[in-house]
Amino acid sequence: MLHNKNNTILLYGDVNEKMAHYFAREMISMSNYKNIVIRINSFGGDLLCALAIINVMKQHRGEIVTLIDGAAASAASLIAASGTCRLMFRNSFHFAHKVVNDCPVNASMFNAVINRVYKGVDLPEDKWLGASESFEYGLCDKII
């Protein structure tokens, strides 16, 4: 079985400090699991919090399955793209965009980080991507 209630983390809502703290705490409690499933439905939020979540994900030695239940937009799209096995439902969406200029830190620096997370995929700017387009761009591995 792919997931059960014991190895699943729900990332529903805004990506913020509260979510990042919750996520880190959950990941630490699941450190002995071979695989962890992260179910996502979020319109995004704080980029720095998303990067903290991604870094916690990368510390896990097993498989990290990301599953987009509805939408993974903006910062949540980065989290979804960082799984080792990235799944989407046929009616799920990604939304990717560049960092805007009113960002408190140098936007070009963050855009370079984003490009590394997306593994150099040349994404269209400010576009909602359905499951098929996300698969074509390499943002998901399988549509379920």
Buried (B, 14 or more C-beta within 10 A) or exposed (E): EEBEEEBBBBBEBBBBEEBBEBBBEBBEEBEEBEBBBBBBBBBBBBBBBBBBBBEBBEEBEBBBBBBBBBBBBBBBBBBBBBBBBBBBBEEBBBBBBBBEEEBEEEBEEBEEBBBEBBEEEEBEEEEEBBBEBBBEBBBBBEBE
